[in-house]
Amino acid sequence: MAEQVTVDELVELIQKHVTSGQGGMTFVAIDGPSGSGKTTLAEELEASSLAVTVVHVDDFYSEEGVDPPGGMDPEDACDEYVDWLRLFELVLEPLKDGDNGYYQVYDWVAQKPDTWVTIEPRGVLIVEGVYAMRPELRKAYDVKVYVDTPQETRLNRLGERSDNPVWVKRWAEAEVWYNDNIKPIDYADVIVVGV
């Protein structure tokens, strides 16, 4: 099991990677269940002394992920809700090669990709969100963080986010499948609790 750390200890760990690197970017994944505090943690790291760019996995929602009327089984939903290949090919791979990364921010109101963002290959890149540590993406990261927060706290937060209980249920089922079968916590370098 990964070591449990505070936010300050995580900043120190990332800083060690930055200073020991070859001048390129340091890549950090923040994964964990919905409502666990991944975005909050990314914001705290962004406010630290680190030069951070944050990419949200939610911006890679897949048009293929739109549920058919009867829904999808959780495994298929886990594979379809997020376009991980686009995240890899447009952001992670070019930045690893020292080139600019780019992507479109997803507009959840209009339900389509919107504004283009360009990321220069410098500082720390944080990819935060459920599915950030998919097997296809893991090798790209220097530091892998799992955020673990009590279920009651997470469910309270989720209840405040959506008025579509059918969608929340389907997303939650896919997320449970991901956590039970892909087991991102097993691949984390560190765990941050209760953000």
Secondary structure, 3 states (H helix, E strand, C coil): CCEECCHHHHHHHHHHHHHHCCCCCEEEEEECCCCCCHHHHHHHHHCCCCCEEEEEHHHHECHHHCCCCCCCCHHHHHHHCECHHHHHHHHHHHHHCCCCEEEEEEECCCCEEEEEEEECCCCEEEEECCCCCCHHHHCCCCEEEEEECCHHHHHHHHHCCCCCHHHHHHHHHHHHHHHHHHCHHHHCCEEEECC
